[in-house]
Amino acid sequence: MTSTSPRLNYQTARFVISAPKLAQCPADDGVEIAFAGRSNAGKSSAINALTQQKALARTSKTPGRTQLINFFALENDERRRLVDLPGYGYAKVPEAMKKEWQSHLADYLRRRYSLAGLILLMDVRHPLSDFDVQLLELADDRQLPVHILLTKADKLKQGPAKASLQQVKRQLAEWEDLVSVQLFSSLKRQGLDQAYAVMDRWMASR
């Protein structure tokens, strides 16, 4: 699939602000695409690969370090944004803090008007955790489109990777009008064009 709009220059992404909760996020106008996923799904690496920057989103050997909602502006236009949401489900933090992060995450997904779509990252070897399904249900509640990146596809041979892709598609058949799925590898730069096509379409939707 190719985008009908000119590809945005995602390399221009620059950090704007970090917010601990919805009330402290930038003004809710324009259009933004959010990235979410378990803390060990490779979310930061995927954002860096898509923006062709080495350290726009901070990666860590300790999953779960992203505790804030991080906003990045595109093409010197703060009305077009990428958003790095807190990782969930794995971080070695107190349970109360983990629940607070998840509460802010849900609040953002439910109430953020400028959110045009959600990129949901899952390790291709361990897709559709309980937390992943909860996010899909939240997106379904507000009819928010979701594009799933099955990350770390380079960790599997082509056959098993495609089998995982087909299995996820079958399991999400009830949401096929809202949810699309692809294989992705930050390391091998696999799947970038397919992801860009979806992101371009969402950015042009408002």
C-alpha beads as a LAMMPS data file, in Angstrom:
LAMMPS data file: protein, C-alpha beads

206 atoms
205 bonds

1 atom types
1 bond types

-500.0 500.0 xlo xhi
-500.0 500.0 ylo yhi
-500.0 500.0 zlo zhi

Masses

1 110.0

Atoms # bond

1 1 1 0.000 0.000 0.000
2 1 1 1.315 3.458 -0.829
3 1 1 0.305 6.741 0.730
4 1 1 -1.841 9.165 -1.271
5 1 1 -0.149 12.141 0.391
6 1 1 3.464 13.258 0.080
7 1 1 5.608 11.512 2.644
8 1 1 6.302 13.722 5.616
9 1 1 9.919 14.190 6.568
10 1 1 9.981 12.181 9.786
11 1 1 13.708 12.852 10.101
12 1 1 12.797 16.377 11.207
13 1 1 11.212 15.094 14.440
14 1 1 12.454 17.042 17.434
15 1 1 11.672 16.802 21.117
16 1 1 9.089 19.296 22.398
17 1 1 8.032 18.341 25.921
18 1 1 7.508 15.492 28.381
19 1 1 4.270 15.380 30.353
20 1 1 3.447 13.167 33.332
21 1 1 -0.318 13.346 32.729
22 1 1 -2.911 14.480 30.200
23 1 1 -3.461 17.899 31.769
24 1 1 0.169 18.834 31.125
25 1 1 0.258 17.761 27.475
26 1 1 0.514 20.343 24.653
27 1 1 -2.656 21.970 23.361
28 1 1 -5.034 19.335 21.983
29 1 1 -5.095 20.524 18.380
30 1 1 -3.453 19.489 15.148
31 1 1 -2.745 15.791 14.596
32 1 1 -0.568 13.273 16.392
33 1 1 0.382 9.615 16.153
34 1 1 1.151 7.761 19.360
35 1 1 3.452 4.785 19.927
36 1 1 2.668 2.272 22.671
37 1 1 3.807 -1.173 23.687
38 1 1 5.242 -3.373 26.363
39 1 1 8.457 -2.035 27.826
40 1 1 10.555 -4.700 26.072
41 1 1 8.864 -4.521 22.661
42 1 1 11.451 -2.239 21.070
43 1 1 9.332 0.923 21.002
44 1 1 12.180 3.413 21.358
45 1 1 14.257 1.603 18.734
46 1 1 11.315 1.672 16.318
47 1 1 10.763 5.418 16.796
48 1 1 14.466 6.047 16.223
49 1 1 14.433 3.874 13.080
50 1 1 11.344 5.620 11.667
51 1 1 12.805 9.078 12.307
52 1 1 16.301 7.962 11.232
53 1 1 17.743 9.365 14.434
54 1 1 19.957 7.496 16.866
55 1 1 18.645 8.862 20.132
56 1 1 15.391 10.767 19.638
57 1 1 13.608 8.241 21.842
58 1 1 15.856 7.058 24.635
59 1 1 16.609 3.357 24.633
60 1 1 17.720 1.553 27.745
61 1 1 19.011 -1.854 28.733
62 1 1 16.465 -1.635 31.541
63 1 1 12.973 -1.801 29.975
64 1 1 10.366 0.570 31.353
65 1 1 12.402 3.751 31.608
66 1 1 9.874 5.774 29.594
67 1 1 7.658 7.055 32.405
68 1 1 6.379 10.226 30.742
69 1 1 4.349 11.081 27.642
70 1 1 6.998 12.441 25.261
71 1 1 6.051 14.717 22.343
72 1 1 8.049 15.259 19.153
73 1 1 7.179 17.869 16.505
74 1 1 7.554 17.265 12.754
75 1 1 8.858 19.703 10.137
76 1 1 8.978 22.646 12.555
77 1 1 5.213 22.351 12.956
78 1 1 4.149 21.680 16.541
79 1 1 0.658 20.808 15.273
80 1 1 2.036 17.580 13.724
81 1 1 3.436 15.352 16.432
82 1 1 4.720 11.903 17.255
83 1 1 4.053 10.776 20.824
84 1 1 6.039 8.206 22.803
85 1 1 3.752 6.759 25.475
86 1 1 4.982 5.093 28.683
87 1 1 5.969 1.458 28.281
88 1 1 3.815 -0.974 30.198
89 1 1 3.696 -4.432 31.681
90 1 1 7.345 -5.180 32.331
91 1 1 9.048 -2.372 34.199
92 1 1 10.583 -3.226 37.554
93 1 1 8.774 -0.491 39.452
94 1 1 6.346 -0.504 42.383
95 1 1 2.891 -1.754 41.454
96 1 1 1.254 1.525 42.489
97 1 1 3.493 3.481 40.109
98 1 1 2.810 0.984 37.308
99 1 1 -0.947 1.421 37.784
100 1 1 -0.550 5.197 37.738
101 1 1 1.303 5.053 34.403
102 1 1 -1.396 2.816 32.955
103 1 1 -4.096 5.186 34.189
104 1 1 -2.437 8.149 32.425
105 1 1 -2.000 6.024 29.304
106 1 1 -5.698 5.118 29.225
107 1 1 -6.663 8.737 29.916
108 1 1 -4.608 9.911 26.949
109 1 1 -6.055 7.294 24.578
110 1 1 -9.651 8.010 25.610
111 1 1 -9.603 11.790 25.693
112 1 1 -6.943 13.091 23.289
113 1 1 -8.864 14.566 20.348
114 1 1 -5.803 15.217 18.156
115 1 1 -4.775 11.555 18.300
116 1 1 -5.289 10.204 14.760
117 1 1 -3.903 6.711 15.216
118 1 1 -1.976 4.370 17.487
119 1 1 1.149 2.428 16.520
120 1 1 1.144 -0.603 18.825
121 1 1 4.419 -2.484 19.107
122 1 1 4.616 -6.168 20.004
123 1 1 7.584 -8.525 19.996
124 1 1 6.847 -10.908 17.099
125 1 1 7.762 -13.817 19.402
126 1 1 5.318 -12.768 22.168
127 1 1 2.375 -10.902 20.616
128 1 1 -1.016 -10.016 22.104
129 1 1 -0.294 -9.829 25.805
130 1 1 -3.172 -8.961 28.130
131 1 1 -1.984 -5.332 28.129
132 1 1 -1.908 -5.268 24.310
133 1 1 -5.505 -6.474 24.184
134 1 1 -6.551 -3.851 26.739
135 1 1 -5.091 -1.131 24.514
136 1 1 -6.906 -2.541 21.496
137 1 1 -10.150 -2.487 23.468
138 1 1 -9.549 1.148 24.467
139 1 1 -8.914 2.031 20.828
140 1 1 -12.031 0.161 19.753
141 1 1 -14.140 2.105 22.268
142 1 1 -13.336 5.370 20.470
143 1 1 -12.951 3.895 16.961
144 1 1 -9.254 4.805 16.866
145 1 1 -7.257 3.096 14.097
146 1 1 -4.339 0.931 15.238
147 1 1 -1.343 -0.271 13.238
148 1 1 0.601 -3.087 14.870
149 1 1 4.338 -3.444 14.339
150 1 1 5.472 -6.976 15.101
151 1 1 8.975 -5.970 16.119
152 1 1 12.259 -7.880 16.205
153 1 1 11.237 -9.807 13.075
154 1 1 14.941 -10.395 12.443
155 1 1 14.961 -12.729 15.468
156 1 1 12.885 -15.287 13.527
157 1 1 13.390 -16.958 10.177
158 1 1 11.039 -15.836 7.419
159 1 1 8.617 -18.768 7.781
160 1 1 7.996 -18.479 11.551
161 1 1 7.801 -14.675 11.276
162 1 1 5.088 -14.876 8.598
163 1 1 3.281 -17.541 10.628
164 1 1 3.210 -15.200 13.642
165 1 1 1.896 -12.394 11.425
166 1 1 -0.937 -14.567 10.100
167 1 1 -1.801 -15.815 13.580
168 1 1 -2.114 -12.256 14.902
169 1 1 -4.284 -11.289 11.919
170 1 1 -6.582 -14.243 12.598
171 1 1 -6.855 -13.423 16.292
172 1 1 -7.740 -9.805 15.493
173 1 1 -10.195 -10.571 12.690
174 1 1 -13.044 -8.944 14.650
175 1 1 -11.130 -5.644 14.574
176 1 1 -9.962 -5.816 10.960
177 1 1 -11.796 -2.584 10.093
178 1 1 -9.647 -0.679 12.612
179 1 1 -6.466 -2.729 12.994
180 1 1 -3.665 -3.483 10.517
181 1 1 -0.543 -5.569 11.171
182 1 1 2.950 -5.867 9.710
183 1 1 6.380 -7.334 10.417
184 1 1 9.048 -4.845 11.504
185 1 1 12.731 -4.847 12.387
186 1 1 14.535 -1.726 13.589
187 1 1 17.881 -3.485 13.282
188 1 1 17.372 -4.571 9.654
189 1 1 15.218 -1.530 8.763
190 1 1 12.483 -3.925 7.662
191 1 1 8.955 -2.603 7.168
192 1 1 9.713 1.128 7.232
193 1 1 7.892 1.975 3.982
194 1 1 4.758 0.109 5.047
195 1 1 4.720 1.945 8.374
196 1 1 5.332 5.311 6.688
197 1 1 2.354 4.754 4.374
198 1 1 0.044 4.282 7.366
199 1 1 1.522 7.254 9.238
200 1 1 1.219 9.525 6.185
201 1 1 -2.431 8.563 5.786
202 1 1 -3.187 9.342 9.422
203 1 1 -1.308 12.648 9.321
204 1 1 -3.389 13.689 6.291
205 1 1 -6.674 12.698 7.924
206 1 1 -7.210 15.945 9.812

Bonds

1 1 1 2
2 1 2 3
3 1 3 4
4 1 4 5
5 1 5 6
6 1 6 7
7 1 7 8
8 1 8 9
9 1 9 10
10 1 10 11
11 1 11 12
12 1 12 13
13 1 13 14
14 1 14 15
15 1 15 16
16 1 16 17
17 1 17 18
18 1 18 19
19 1 19 20
20 1 20 21
21 1 21 22
22 1 22 23
23 1 23 24
24 1 24 25
25 1 25 26
26 1 26 27
27 1 27 28
28 1 28 29
29 1 29 30
30 1 30 31
31 1 31 32
32 1 32 33
33 1 33 34
34 1 34 35
35 1 35 36
36 1 36 37
37 1 37 38
38 1 38 39
39 1 39 40
40 1 40 41
41 1 41 42
42 1 42 43
43 1 43 44
44 1 44 45
45 1 45 46
46 1 46 47
47 1 47 48
48 1 48 49
49 1 49 50
50 1 50 51
51 1 51 52
52 1 52 53
53 1 53 54
54 1 54 55
55 1 55 56
56 1 56 57
57 1 57 58
58 1 58 59
59 1 59 60
60 1 60 61
61 1 61 62
62 1 62 63
63 1 63 64
64 1 64 65
65 1 65 66
66 1 66 67
67 1 67 68
68 1 68 69
69 1 69 70
70 1 70 71
71 1 71 72
72 1 72 73
73 1 73 74
74 1 74 75
75 1 75 76
76 1 76 77
77 1 77 78
78 1 78 79
79 1 79 80
80 1 80 81
81 1 81 82
82 1 82 83
83 1 83 84
84 1 84 85
85 1 85 86
86 1 86 87
87 1 87 88
88 1 88 89
89 1 89 90
90 1 90 91
91 1 91 92
92 1 92 93
93 1 93 94
94 1 94 95
95 1 95 96
96 1 96 97
97 1 97 98
98 1 98 99
99 1 99 100
100 1 100 101
101 1 101 102
102 1 102 103
103 1 103 104
104 1 104 105
105 1 105 106
106 1 106 107
107 1 107 108
108 1 108 109
109 1 109 110
110 1 110 111
111 1 111 112
112 1 112 113
113 1 113 114
114 1 114 115
115 1 115 116
116 1 116 117
117 1 117 118
118 1 118 119
119 1 119 120
120 1 120 121
121 1 121 122
122 1 122 123
123 1 123 124
124 1 124 125
125 1 125 126
126 1 126 127
127 1 127 128
128 1 128 129
129 1 129 130
130 1 130 131
131 1 131 132
132 1 132 133
133 1 133 134
134 1 134 135
135 1 135 136
136 1 136 137
137 1 137 138
138 1 138 139
139 1 139 140
140 1 140 141
141 1 141 142
142 1 142 143
143 1 143 144
144 1 144 145
145 1 145 146
146 1 146 147
147 1 147 148
148 1 148 149
149 1 149 150
150 1 150 151
151 1 151 152
152 1 152 153
153 1 153 154
154 1 154 155
155 1 155 156
156 1 156 157
157 1 157 158
158 1 158 159
159 1 159 160
160 1 160 161
161 1 161 162
162 1 162 163
163 1 163 164
164 1 164 165
165 1 165 166
166 1 166 167
167 1 167 168
168 1 168 169
169 1 169 170
170 1 170 171
171 1 171 172
172 1 172 173
173 1 173 174
174 1 174 175
175 1 175 176
176 1 176 177
177 1 177 178
178 1 178 179
179 1 179 180
180 1 180 181
181 1 181 182
182 1 182 183
183 1 183 184
184 1 184 185
185 1 185 186
186 1 186 187
187 1 187 188
188 1 188 189
189 1 189 190
190 1 190 191
191 1 191 192
192 1 192 193
193 1 193 194
194 1 194 195
195 1 195 196
196 1 196 197
197 1 197 198
198 1 198 199
199 1 199 200
200 1 200 201
201 1 201 202
202 1 202 203
203 1 203 204
204 1 204 205
205 1 205 206
